């Protein structure tokens, strides 16, 4: 009976670990690994794939690594040994809540699910600050970095227009889906002082866009695109 109780206790602890330390259980596809590795040499990276193929989970994992400073043994991408200032942006505040916030922080609007995203629950340094206009949406989160400092991530949207992105110095930006070119260019300017990078997850739902064409046709040494299909 004692052995059964001990086994049950171990299984409970494992289930809790899987729930609140999701990043420890992420196992990347080769194409996701390729995308991560490019972060060492590229300022701009695009992971282009169809829906439900692993774009968002891959970028949420990388964002969690940089915010916390916790990198797995197999990690071959860029590393920060200090806290970072980051942003996650999408089409609208509602979409950002439903995608990036969900993957990073857990199910919105359910207190017991907070911390079930890629960022471990115990590493949140404070309660997220709330955004105006969208129920249960966050404006900013603070995450403890392994160095002892605190990383910050601000949730933003393309509907806020280019001016919202001006004047902020950032280390890392995650753009989800089709970003307007003028905002993308403004984001690049926010990285110039830190030597930071932009990572974009993208499904070409509306065909060719200006930012997609940057990666497809205007190839430069600091820019790279990884195509991931269902076969990958």
Secondary structure, 3 states (H helix, E strand, C coil): CHHHHHHHHHHHHHHHHHHHCHHHHCCCCHHHHHHHHHCCCCCEEEEEECCCCCHHHHHHHHHHHHHHCCCCCCCCCCCCCCCCEEEEEECCHHHHHHHHHHHHHCCCCCHHHCCCCCCCHHHECCCCEECCCCCCCEEEEEEECCCCCEEEEEEEEHHHCHHHHCCCCCCEEEEECCCCHHHHHHHHHHHCCCCCEEEEEECCCCCCCHHHHHHHHCCCCCEEEEEECCCC
